[in-house]
Amino acid sequence: MTKRLPQLESIRAFEVIARLGSFKRASEELNVTASALSHRIADLEADLGVLLFTRHVRRVELTLEGERLAAGVRRALLEIQSTIASVARSERTRLRVTAIPSHAVRWLAPRLHRFRKKHPETEIDINADLAVVDLSQRTVDIALRFGGGHYPAVETEWLMGDAIFPVVSPDYLAANGPVRDQHDVLPLFRILDTTAENDESGANWRHWFERNNLPLDTVGDGMNLNGTLLAVEAAASGLGVAIARKSLVENDLRTGRLVRLLTTDIPTNWNHYVVIHPSISAWEPARSFINWLKAEASDN
């Protein structure tokens, strides 16, 4: 075992070559010659007493020892990046938050002015995206997720539950009502959110039909729209009846832009969660934001 750390330049060169699988591509990224990189790797292998790469004509492959070293170096670099990010945040606090578009637009955005008033020192960047972001990459600090709550390698905190019910515009109800029970909903023109109809969220017509003991043979009849926001907007414009999550239509119900049909809330299978990487879970700005989110959710 070597008694001293290899030169950091050699470690850096090794990480880039291991990641790219090529001396040539690594030399382009590091802006050094391939020959210089070859010398650095030779020095590193001499220091460690093992071969790190198997050389081929146009590429290199990690040996078993190389794979072990590459995994350790990647972990160390992530820790360094996290530390640098925390130091930078101490001077300019900026939280990067990701959420699915429907939740970001309908639940989070209307509340942000209250967080801003309470914490003017913290800037918030919101990324509304259906993609599940890998928090270990440090491109995002906090993720708001609607799901089953099982997310590996992160800390997950329950935010709130949700429920569904049918909604229509006042004009549509006046022209097609009254709706006294679940059977009166069946003749109405259904709007289906295709992003939710085939998942396990329970935020869809199938779940509503099942909980109301209605036959499933016609559950897919209607117009397919790709997204919760589209479905809710179409209902508000008078197209027909849509299934809405309670968390997304509070303001529309309050202003009368939408009317809910029936008074029964059907709980969704999924819940809302706050997800954060363990390395920053105790960071005060992140903790303040999470506590604020929970207070807002409890007032729902």
Phi and psi in degrees as a GROMACS rama.xvg file:
@    title "Ramachandran Plot"
@    xaxis  label "Phi"
@    yaxis  label "Psi"
@TYPE xy
-65.9846  144.037  THR-2
-95.8467  -0.267304  LYS-3
-138.713  157.256  ARG-4
-72.4995  139.293  LEU-5
-63.4788  163.257  PRO-6
-61.1176  138.422  GLN-7
-61.4524  -31.5165  LEU-8
-62.0149  -38.1081  GLU-9
-69.0549  -39.6891  SER-10
-63.2256  -43.4643  ILE-11
-62.6651  -44.1861  ARG-12
-61.792  -43.0911  ALA-13
-60.1284  -44.3829  PHE-14
-61.1209  -43.4224  GLU-15
-69.4608  -41.8072  VAL-16
-64.2417  -42.3826  ILE-17
-62.6897  -37.9896  ALA-18
-72.5443  -39.0132  ARG-19
-95.0576  -19.4328  LEU-20
70.1533  22.8626  GLY-21
-158.506  130.998  SER-22
-65.8956  -39.3213  PHE-23
-63.5355  -48.6912  LYS-24
-66.5873  -35.8459  ARG-25
-65.4981  -39.1169  ALA-26
-64.1452  -34.9237  SER-27
-68.2913  -39.3737  GLU-28
-69.4876  -39.1748  GLU-29
-89.3554  -8.6578  LEU-30
61.831  42.0933  ASN-31
-132.673  168.191  VAL-32
-77.501  154.131  THR-33
-62.3215  -32.4244  ALA-34
-64.7486  -41.1773  SER-35
-64.3231  -39.5039  ALA-36
-65.0794  -39.6423  LEU-37
-60.6614  -40.3814  SER-38
-65.6962  -39.9195  HIS-39
-64.13  -42.5311  ARG-40
-67.9033  -38.178  ILE-41
-62.1988  -42.0286  ALA-42
-63.115  -41.2474  ASP-43
-65.1122  -43.8543  LEU-44
-63.9948  -36.3563  GLU-45
-67.3561  -40.6183  ALA-46
-61.5847  -42.3499  ASP-47
-86.1748  -21.4389  LEU-48
75.8617  23.6368  GLY-49
-141.364  158.474  VAL-50
-85.921  134.193  LEU-51
-101.785  -25.6231  LEU-52
-130.91  148.627  PHE-53
-102.133  119.767  THR-54
-86.3579  134.151  ARG-55
-120.032  -179.222  HIS-56
-63.5522  -48.9517  VAL-57
-116.753  4.94337  ARG-58
-156.065  169.634  ARG-59
-129.134  152.038  VAL-60
-123.827  144.903  GLU-61
-72.6687  138.204  LEU-62
-77.4955  176.655  THR-63
-59.9874  -42.2458  LEU-64
-65.5634  -36.7019  GLU-65
-64.688  -39.6253  GLY-66
-63.8088  -40.5349  GLU-67
-63.1467  -43.5783  ARG-68
-66.9719  -41.6066  LEU-69
-60.842  -41.9306  ALA-70
-63.1121  -42.8534  ALA-71
-66.6169  -40.1355  GLY-72
-64.76  -41.0553  VAL-73
-61.9232  -43.1528  ARG-74
-61.7934  -42.1271  ARG-75
-65.0951  -40.9622  ALA-76
-65.2923  -38.9298  LEU-77
-62.924  -38.4358  LEU-78
-67.0009  -40.1489  GLU-79
-62.7331  -44.4234  ILE-80
-60.2819  -41.0736  GLN-81
-63.7369  -42.6018  SER-82
-65.3213  -44.1521  THR-83
-61.5062  -42.0012  ILE-84
-62.726  -39.9091  ALA-85
-68.0277  -35.6231  SER-86
-66.2878  -43.6586  VAL-87
-63.6825  -38.0256  ALA-88
-65.085  -29.1089  ARG-89
-64.2809  -23.2045  SER-90
-92.8989  -35.4878  GLU-91
-140.098  98.8659  ARG-92
-77.1866  116.356  THR-93
-140.223  119.303  ARG-94
-95.9475  132.8  LEU-95
-107.789  119.044  ARG-96
-122.901  136.587  VAL-97
-118.955  145.735  THR-98
-155.609  156.746  ALA-99
-63.7686  147.485  ILE-100
-53.9943  -43.575  PRO-101
-61.6032  -43.2851  SER-102
-70.613  -39.4394  HIS-103
-64.3667  -43.3345  ALA-104
-76.2243  -45.2064  VAL-105
-92.4654  -26.8808  ARG-106
-111.719  -48.7329  TRP-107
-76.0719  -52.6338  LEU-108
-55.7244  -43.7581  ALA-109
-65.1368  -12.5571  PRO-110
-103.368  -13.6445  ARG-111
-61.0994  -27.8607  LEU-112
-62.6135  -29.2824  HIS-113
-73.2028  -37.1309  ARG-114
-66.3994  -41.7979  PHE-115
-59.9108  -40.9257  ARG-116
-67.0258  -36.914  LYS-117
-80.8267  -32.5484  LYS-118
-131.873  69.1729  HIS-119
-65.3279  -16.0388  PRO-120
-79.8444  -9.89029  GLU-121
-110.222  122.687  THR-122
-90.2502  144.64  GLU-123
-120.81  125.917  ILE-124
-106.361  123.982  ASP-125
-108.84  127.108  ILE-126
-115.194  109.863  ASN-127
-90.9679  110.921  ALA-128
-155.699  140.586  ASP-129
-74.9296  -19.4474  LEU-130
-67.1146  140.812  ALA-131
-84.9584  113.01  VAL-132
-81.2775  137.893  VAL-133
-80.1132  106.28  ASP-134
-66.6527  -20.3172  LEU-135
-67.8224  -17.7777  SER-136
-79.1861  -9.12223  GLN-137
63.4069  23.0839  ARG-138
-85.4588  -14.7017  THR-139
-138.501  143.936  VAL-140
-91.2353  -44.7582  ASP-141
-132.905  137.47  ILE-142
-118.62  134.364  ALA-143
-102.631  117.927  LEU-144
-124.454  143.033  ARG-145
-108.998  106.197  PHE-146
-170.427  -158.645  GLY-147
-84.6035  -11.6246  GLY-148
91.6784  3.77448  GLY-149
-106.281  97.6585  HIS-150
-127.748  112.415  TYR-151
-70.7665  150.172  PRO-152
66.1932  18.2421  ALA-153
-137.002  168.145  VAL-154
-96.7974  130.663  GLU-155
-119.393  128.599  THR-156
-124.509  130.311  GLU-157
-66.0905  133.497  TRP-158
-104.97  -52.9854  LEU-159
-170.964  160.496  MET-160
-86.504  -174.936  GLY-161
-152.099  171.274  ASP-162
-150.513  160.891  ALA-163
-123.73  157.409  ILE-164
-164.398  159.752  PHE-165
-76.5075  144.734  PRO-166
-133.975  149.772  VAL-167
-142.808  171.436  VAL-168
-81.3498  155.825  SER-169
-56.9819  -40.5528  PRO-170
-66.0725  -39.2982  ASP-171
-65.0487  -40.9978  TYR-172
-65.4656  -40.2143  LEU-173
-62.5526  -35.012  ALA-174
-85.0279  -21.9133  ALA-175
-124.446  -1.77338  ASN-176
-83.429  -169.866  GLY-177
-81.5556  164.973  PRO-178
-118.576  108.952  VAL-179
-99.5367  -29.7278  ARG-180
-150.394  -177.614  ASP-181
-62.545  -29.0321  GLN-182
-68.5965  -27.4652  HIS-183
-72.1708  -14.6305  ASP-184
-78.3936  -27.5876  VAL-185
-59.1081  -40.168  LEU-186
-73.8901  -13.9391  PRO-187
-71.7577  153.085  LEU-188
-74.4691  118.425  PHE-189
-89.2509  140.825  ARG-190
-108.786  123.149  ILE-191
-111.65  129.592  LEU-192
-87.56  106.593  ASP-193
-68.6111  -19.8236  THR-194
-73.5979  -17.5893  THR-195
-113.508  -18.7844  ALA-196
-63.0654  -29.6632  GLU-197
-112.804  14.4905  ASN-198
-103.561  -174.95  ASP-199
-99.9005  15.6489  GLU-200
-67.2748  -29.6294  SER-201
75.09  18.2015  GLY-202
-108.199  48.5925  ALA-203
-147.513  171.653  ASN-204
-62.5745  -37.4715  TRP-205
-58.7948  -44.7816  ARG-206
-64.0307  -40.3556  HIS-207
-65.6053  -43.1651  TRP-208
-59.7551  -47.5426  PHE-209
-61.1587  -44.1566  GLU-210
-70.6538  -20.7249  ARG-211
-101.778  10.7446  ASN-212
55.5747  42.6965  ASN-213
-102.362  149.455  LEU-214
-64.1785  139.508  PRO-215
-90.1871  -1.46143  LEU-216
-66.567  -22.004  ASP-217
-114.262  10.884  THR-218
-61.2776  -28.0892  VAL-219
-90.0871  4.24789  GLY-220
-74.7053  135.812  ASP-221
136.668  -161.756  GLY-222
-102.713  129.095  MET-223
-88.6602  127.211  ASN-224
-126.195  140.165  LEU-225
-90.9702  81.0803  ASN-226
138.591  142.691  GLY-227
-62.546  -43.1755  THR-228
-61.0701  -41.0451  LEU-229
-62.2051  -44.625  LEU-230
-63.5825  -44.0457  ALA-231
-66.8451  -40.9708  VAL-232
-65.431  -38.7145  GLU-233
-63.6103  -39.6938  ALA-234
-65.0906  -42.7455  ALA-235
-63.7412  -27.0107  ALA-236
-86.1902  -1.40972  SER-237
96.9549  13.1177  GLY-238
-70.1137  -39.548  LEU-239
172.898  -147.685  GLY-240
-112.181  135.054  VAL-241
-123.829  154.398  ALA-242
-85.2184  128.718  ILE-243
-122.254  143.208  ALA-244
-80.7124  137.174  ARG-245
-54.6755  -39.0848  LYS-246
-64.9447  -19.583  SER-247
-97.9123  -13.9525  LEU-248
-121.818  17.1185  VAL-249
-54.7197  -50.3771  GLU-250
-68.4447  -38.0649  ASN-251
-63.2514  -37.5933  ASP-252
-71.6804  -38.32  LEU-253
-65.9948  -38.8087  ARG-254
-85.254  -10.3857  THR-255
86.1846  6.5201  GLY-256
-67.0108  -31.7824  ARG-257
-125.672  154.019  LEU-258
-126.002  131.847  VAL-259
-84.6728  145.157  ARG-260
-98.602  126.376  LEU-261
72.722  160.889  LEU-262
-105.772  -3.23594  THR-263
-84.5395  126.063  THR-264
-86.4996  129.888  ASP-265
-102.219  111.219  ILE-266
-60.6086  140.585  PRO-267
-77.7102  158.511  THR-268
-73.0101  -35.0882  ASN-269
-91.9238  159.575  TRP-270
-124.742  174.385  ASN-271
-97.7477  135.526  HIS-272
-132.478  152.162  TYR-273
-102.965  128.008  VAL-274
-121.365  133.626  VAL-275
-144.749  149.145  ILE-276
-73.2998  138.708  HIS-277
-55.8649  -28.8801  PRO-278
-66.8838  -20.6029  SER-279
-123.64  13.0471  ILE-280
-65.1547  -23.774  SER-281
-97.3702  -0.571807  ALA-282
-62.4754  126.321  TRP-283
-58.4393  -46.1287  GLU-284
-59.0301  -40.0368  PRO-285
-66.3929  -42.7247  ALA-286
-64.347  -39.1288  ARG-287
-63.1578  -40.7334  SER-288
-66.187  -42.7863  PHE-289
-64.3232  -43.1672  ILE-290
-62.9495  -36.8963  ASN-291
-66.8739  -42.357  TRP-292
-57.8036  -44.5944  LEU-293
-65.0518  -37.5476  LYS-294
-66.0482  -40.545  ALA-295
-64.199  -41.9403  GLU-296
-66.0137  -35.9427  ALA-297
-68.9191  -21.3399  SER-298
-87.0251  -3.81408  ASP-299
